[in-house]
Amino acid sequence: MVNDLTRGSVFRNLVRLALPFMLSNLLQTFYSMIDMIVVGQYVGSTGLSAVTVSAQVIMLMTTIAMGFASAGQILISQQAGARDTAGMKETIGTLFSTVGAVGVLMTVLGLALHGPVLRLLNVPQESYSQAVDYMLVCSGGILFTFGYNTVSAILRGMGDGKRPLVFIAIASLLNVVLDLLFVGPLGLRAAGAAWATIIAQGVSFLISICYLYRRREQFGFDFKLQSFRIAREKLMILLKLGFPMALQHSAITISMLFINGFINVYGLAASATFGVGRRVEMMATMLTMSVSMAASTMIGQNMAAGEQKRSKQTVYSALLINVVIAALAFTCFALWPRAIFSIFTQDEEVLELSSLFMTTLLIGLPAFPIMHAFSPFIQGIGNARLNLIIGLMDGVVARIGLCLLFERVLDMGMYGILLGYSLATYVTALPSAAYFFSGVWKKRKLLVEAKPSPGA
């Protein structure tokens, strides 16, 4: 199942690998948006507010799995580039067991601490009970979310974007059907959206495991009990990479929770606007992130194969593709802010605030192609420490700091919060680009021994 990305046209390889990732991420964004659209149309702003805040808490819990899954993807991509099949098998088993254990812990914490967390975030009283319902359901099924992310990361590390696309397509279709049933005729409100998401992800995960088990020889993992043994050497690498990545993701997600708290003070309409706006933003970010995911896999394989030149070409190709995506998104967001928001809700207060959100989003949008072209280089070579530093600067220093500066010190109100949130993207983008052009990475040791690619 390993796709060799160390030969052939860099640009064509990147496009071929990124397209399934784009479709997968768009489908994930799609069924996340369907939650918001269905809840917005059937329940209104109270449901939108509940889903917005609770989903951020669930995302914070999921960042732990995402950190280890991303670490596994990087390690597997370098092992694929070095043709280390035995090491890949050990990494897969260790990753499954480690993420599974973390998933159980997150389930317990989510079920036990949902009340204090939601109260801390200033959830509007009108939407509090729905926020509780949403968080309880998602916490109970978070193991499925962890499992799906792990399978997808392993396949991405192997350079396979097609199979994750099939699995997420199944989840998306099922999620839409269940959303319409649970939130609509059955009237389960925000809890219905949560049940739809968890059931869809559970079915998708189980199908993916059955598929890989039936093709275990090609996959390179036999699924025997002893194969899930945690290999100490691989665990140390995953911890070395995974903890900084989890902390990086967590710092950004925690900053989002703080910003949600700041926004919630301005009332139900403001909370719903931010929730819808985040989903709109995801339509652009998921595309550039897909290119980023493909680029990090290509960079990992090529660096491990001793192909530094191809790794640099991958960064430039990713930048070109992302600039085109950002330009298209900028045009749509600038011309039709109200029309885009009306897809989610007909609440006049939210529609009136749509231009406010879009104006600030457009200010930060040029940073997205830069961030998602140069950040994957740092990930692909396995420099998790630098990723963590940049993530903390983005989430803690810039995102929260700028929001407080503009809102409270400069007295710019809700506009100040949204402006600070948008400008913080540059704090990730510019240092990542500076690191790439500095060339200091050339002296860095890889996770596996670099080997020249065949025919080099």
N, C-alpha and C positions, 0 to 999 in steps of 0.2 A: 504493500500500500504506500510505500515511500515514494514521493515525487522528487526526482533529482533536479534541483534548481541551480546547480553549479555549472550548467552548460546551456548553450543556446542564447537567444536574444534576451537581455535583461528586461527590456521594456515589455516584450511580449509575455515573458514568464510572469512578470509582476501583474500585468493585466489579467492573464488567465487565472492566476491565483486569487487576485483581489475580487474578481467578478462574483464568484460564489460567496465570498465573505460579505460582499455588498448586499447580495440578495438575502443572505442569512440574517445580517444585521437589520436590513430593511424590514424583513418579516418579523424579527423580534420587536423592532420599533413599532411595526404595524399593529401587532397584537397588544402591545402596551398602550398604543393610541386608541385601539378599539375599546379597551377598558375605560379610558377617559371619555370617549365619544358616547358610548352606551350609557355610562353613569351620568354624564352631563345631560343627555337627552331625557333619560328616565327619572333621574333623582334630582338633578340640578346642582347648584353651587355647593350645597352641603356635602354631597357625594364627591364632587371634584376636590374639595378641600381635604376630605378624609383620605382619599386615595393618594393625593399628592404627598401629604406628610407621612403617612404610614409606609408608602412605597420607598421613601427616602430612608426610613429606619431599616426596612428589609434590605435595601441596597447596602447599607452600612454593614449589616451582618454578612451579606454575600461577598463583600470585598475580601474577607479572609480567604474564602475559597478561590476568588479570582486571583489573589496574590500568588497562592501556591499553584494554581492552574497555569498562570502566566509563566511562573518559574519553570514548571514542567515543560511548557511549550518551547521555551528558550533552550533548555537542556537537551530535549529531544531533537530540536532542529540542528544543534551542534553535533549531536551523536549521529544524526542522519548524514550530515556533511562529512563526518569522519568515518562513516560506514561501521559504526559500533553497534551492531544488532543486539549483542548480549547486554550491553549497557542500557539500551532502550527498553528491553524487557524488564530489567530491574527497576528502571525509573518508572515505568507504567504501574507496576505492582505497588511500589512505594507511594506513588502519587494517589492511587485509588484508596489505599488504607489511611493515609494521612488526612486527605480531604474528608473521607467518611467520618473519621473521629472528630474532626473539627465541626462537621455538620451536626453531629449529635449534640455537641456542646452548644452550638448556636440555637438549636431547637429548644433546649432547656432554658437558655437565657431569654429567648424571645417570649416564651410562654410565661416565664416568671416575672419579667421586668417591664412588660408592655405598658402598664399603667403609669408608673413613675416617669418613663421616657416620654410618653405622649403629653403628660402634664407639663414636663420641662420645656416642651416645644411650643407651648402656648396655642395648642389646637383650639380653634374656635368652639365654643360650647355647643353650637348647633350641629357640628359635625363630629363631636368627640366619640359618641357611641359607635358610629360607623367606622371611625378610625381604629377603635379597639377591635371590632369584628374583623376588619381587613387584616390587621397585624396578627391576630391569633391564628387565622386560617393560614396565612403565608408562613408564619413561624412553624406551624405544625407540618408543613410540607416542604420545608426548605432543603431537606436532604435531596429531593428530586432536582432542585435548582443547582445544588452543588454537583450532583452527579452529571447532569447535562453539561455544565461548564467544564468539567474534567474531561469527559469524552471529547468534546469539541477542541479543547486545548491540545490533547494528544494528537488528534488527527491534523490539526493545523500545524503542529510541530513537524509532522511527517510531510507537510506540503500538500495535504488533501483538504480542499475546501468544498468538494462536491457532496460528500456524505453528510457533514454537518448541515448543509443546505437542505437536504432531504428531511433530516430529522426535525429541523426547525419549521419546515413547511407543514409537516404533520401537526406540530404543536400549534402553529398559527391558525390553521383551518379549524382545528378542534376548539381552540380558544374563542374564536369568533362565534361559532355555533353555540357554545355553552354560555358565553357572555349574553347573547341575545335571549337565551332561555332563562338563565338564572336571574338576571337583572330585570328583564322585561316581564314576561308572564308570571314567573314565580315570585317576583317582587322582593328579592333578597338584598337589594341595594348594593352597597360597597362590598359586603361579604360575598355576594354573587360573583362579582368581578374577581375576587381573590380565589374563590373555589374554581372558577373557570381557568385561571392562570395555573394553579397548582395541579389540577387534574391534567391539563394539556401538557405541562412540563413532565409530569410523572409518566404519562403514556409515551411521550417522545423519548424519555430516558430509557424506559424498559425496551422499547423497540430498538434503540441504538445498541443496547447491551446484547440483545438476542442476535442482532445482525452481526456484530463483531464476534460473538461466540461461534456462530456458524462459519465464519471466515477466519478463525483464530490462527490458522497457519500463515495466511497472507498478512494478517495483522501483526504477527510476531509475539502474541501473548496467549497462553493456553488456558487461562482462567482457572487453573488448578489452585487449591487452597494455599499450597506452599508458595505459589508465585506471588501471592499478596503479602508475602513476608517483607517487612520494612528493611531494606538494605541500608546499613548505617552510612556508608559513603555517599549514597544517593540522597539520603535524608539530610545529611549535612549540607549538601549543595542546595537542595530545595529550601532548607531553612535559611541558608545564607542569602538566597535570592528571594524566597517567598516572603519572609518577614518584612524586609524593606518595601517590597511591592505591596504587601497587604497594608502596611502602615501608610504608604503613599496613597493608595486608593482610599483608605480610611480617613486620612487627613482631608482629602478633597470632599468625601461624602459627609464628614462631620461639619465641614465648612458649609455644605449645602443645608444641613439641618439647622445650623445657626442662622443662615440667611432666611430659611423658611420661618424660623422663629421671629426674626426681625420683620418679615413681610406680614406675618399673621397678626401682628399688632395693628395693622391698618385695616383689618376686617376681612369678612368672608369673600368679598369680590376680589380684593387684592390677593388673597391666598389662592383662589381659583385661577386668577390671571397668571400667577407665577407657575402654577401647575400646568396649565395649558401651554404657556410659553416654553417651559422646559421640554415638553413633548415636541413642539415645533422646532426648537433648537436641535433636538435629537435627530430630526430628519436630515440635517446637514452634517452633524457630527458623526453619525453612524456611517455615512459614506466615506468621509475622510479617515475615520477610525478603521474601516475595512482595509483601506490601502495601507494604513499603519500596521495592521496585523499581518498582512501579506508581506510587507517589507521586512518586518522583524524576523519572520521565518526565513526569508531569502538571505538576509544579512547573516543570520546565525549559521546557515548551511555554508555560505560562501566563505565566511571568516574561518570556519573549522576546516574548510578545504584549501585554505591558503590563498583565497581569491579576494584580496583587499580591494583591488580595482573594481571588481564586479559589485562589491558591497557599496562602494561610493556611488557607482552608477545607479544602484537601486535607490539610494537616497534622492538623487536628482530626478529620477523617473517618478518617484512618489510625490515629490514637490510639484512637478508639472501637472500630474493628474489631479492633485488636491487643489491647485490654483483654479483649474477649470471648474471643479465641483463648487468651490467657494464662490466663484463669480456667478454661477447659475443660481445658487441659493441667495446670494445678496440681491440679485435682480428680483426674484420672486418675493422675498421678504419686504423689500422696499416698496414694491408696487401694490401688493395685495395683503397688508397686515390684517385688516378687519375680515376679509373674506376667508383667510386661512383660519382665524380664530373661530369664525362662525361654523366651521366644520364640527367643532367640539361643543359649542354651547350657543344658546340664543339669549343668554343673560345680557341685557343692555349695559349694565355696569361693567361687566368683563369686556365686552366688545369696545366700550369707550376707552378702557385701559390698554387695549391691544397695541395701539400705536406707541404708547409709552414703552412697553416691553420691547417692541421691535426696533425702536430707535436706538436703544442701548445695545441690543444684540448686534446690530449692524456695525457698531463701533468696534466690537471685539472680533467680528467674523474674519477679518484679514489674518488674524493670528492662527486660525485653525489649520490652514495648509502648511504653515511653518512648523507648528507643533507636531502635526501628524506625519511630517516627513523626517524630522530630525530626532524626535523622541524614540521611534522604533530602532534607530541606530544604537542608542544607548542601551535599549532592551536587548537587541540582537547580540551585542558583544558581551552581555551579562553584567553590566555595571549597575547593579541594583542600588548601591549606596548613593550614587549620583542621582538616580531616579528618585530616591527617597528625599534627598535634600531639595530637589526641585519641586517635588510634590508638597513638602512641608512649606516651602516658600509660597507656592500657589495657594494651598488650602488655608493655612493658618495665618501667614504673614500678609499676603496680598489680598486674598478673597475676603476674609473677615476684616482685616485692617482697613482696606479701601472702603468697604461698605460702611464701617463705623466713621471713617473720616468724612466721607461725603454726606452721610445722613445726619450725624450728630454734631460733628465739629463744624462743617460747612453749612449745616441746616438745609440740606437739599431734599429731605423727606424720602419718600418711596423711590423717586427718580435716582437719588444718590445711592440707594442700596443696589438698584439694578445696574447703575453705571459701574460701581465698584466690582460687582459680580462679573461684568463683561470684560473690564480692563484687566482682570487678574489672569486671563488667558495668556497675555503677553509675557507674564512671569515664567510660564512654562516654555513658551515658544523660543524666546530669545536666548536664554542660557543653553538650551539644547543645540541651537544652531552654532553658538559660539564654541561649544565643546567639539562639535564635528569639525569646524574649520581650523581649530587650534592644532589638531593632529596629535595631541598628547595620548590619544587612545591607541596609537600604533605600538606603544610600549607595554600595553596591557596584556596579561596572560588570559587565554580563553579558559572556559570550563572544561574543555576536552582538548587533547593534543591536536593541533592543526595538521592536516595532511593535504598534500597537493591533490587536486581533483584528477580523475582519470583523463588522460590525453593532454594534461597541462604540460 
